[in-house]
Amino acid sequence: MENVLRHIPKTDKLLKAFNGCNGILLKRIITEFLEAYRKSLLEGGAVMEFEKCVERIKEDYFKRTQKSLKPLINATGIVVHTNLGRSVFSNEILEEIKPLLCAYNNLEYEVKKGVRGDRYAHLQNLFAALLGAEDVLVVNNNAAAVFLIFNTFAKNKEVVVSRGELIEIGGSFRIPRVMEDSGAILKEVGTTNKTNLKDYQEAINPDTAMLFKAHKSNYEIVGFSKEVGHRELISLAKERQIIDYYDLGSGYFGIKGLEALAKHEMPLEEIVKLNPSLVSFSGDKLLGGAQAGIIFGKKCYIEKLKQNQLLRMLRVDKFTLAALEATLMAYLQGEYEKIPTCRLLLQSKEELARNAEKLFDLIPKRFEPVIVATKSYSGGGAMPNRALESFGIALSFGSEERLEELLRERGIIGRIESGKVILDVRALLEGDEVRIQEALLEIEEFLNHEESLGGGANYAR
């Protein structure tokens, strides 16, 4: 037994075989390797040469020191894809905010007075110019906005909401649970498919703090159904002297072209005209900016939200504020091309067809590429079931599941449809076509090599 264990290399010798590594991490990996190697030898495992030991340790070190976040190509056709990071930033926006992020700045400092300032003031003028909103507050996401509003105005009080709007969105975020955790008391009215104004009227009592409306972000109720509009709830709330609050989920400006796509959604400009108490929405959905929960409404309510101690835990940092400021400035100046989400959604059918032809010409013919008409979506909980016309490339090469996996391993996320791998061009960014071509050439070479070794049957239908 001792003769077997003598093959275990010394820690010092292994350490000397590496240069430019993190010493603490490397020593930990070597210790773990030696323990596993010793156990293997005692159980009758094979002896490894010193070079093989170094190779195993090197592989482990490399694996542990790779960055987890990596760029991907979105060929799903879903523009605001939550799993793929939602809205992306343009180089123009990033270059614009780079000087702020690479230097000290006036995040909470009033330069003229030389005193501490308000980090939330930086967006107030922009929102006033764009919307005419009385005041605005930004927190780290829209879920935080919902929680903060409930906790501030409805703790131990009732919030009236339609049963048809007791939503659950991604990550098991459920309105009833959020209300419970915030201290608010849920008061359900109406039925799943039909809620009338009378239902809200009859539910209001001395313990009612708020009439709440939630946007049905990722589903629709069709057929025999009815819901009460935001305008009606605002009027009722004013009449009864309580707060109205609309969790809009995804908000958008009514820029030319986008209003046609979102014809069943109310643009922010129209919502402001209704003079609501409070509205909240996400900054990284249709707006095309950074992750944030944007709250706007009456100044008296915004000021009360700022006094809630929870705000300290939910506040945004300089990057979020700088990115939102640059995004809003692009809207104000009509520079929508600086906002990728807007640009991708506003592509014409002709432009999408040209992009599909461009991609088609780059794909190796062995994958039997075919240009196909597809349906894409805005994503991000906006315009549910509103399909957008698009084009994609259908690919074939043995098993579609295996081809989709090989593409995914190379950072290209598509979808399988009717036995084909579909690469939708709707959400492709500049340079993605070339990266797709390079990946497919690599996959082709890999599969050809597998076939030459007799493994081709693994990929047959």
Disulfide bonds with the S-S distance in Angstrom:
none
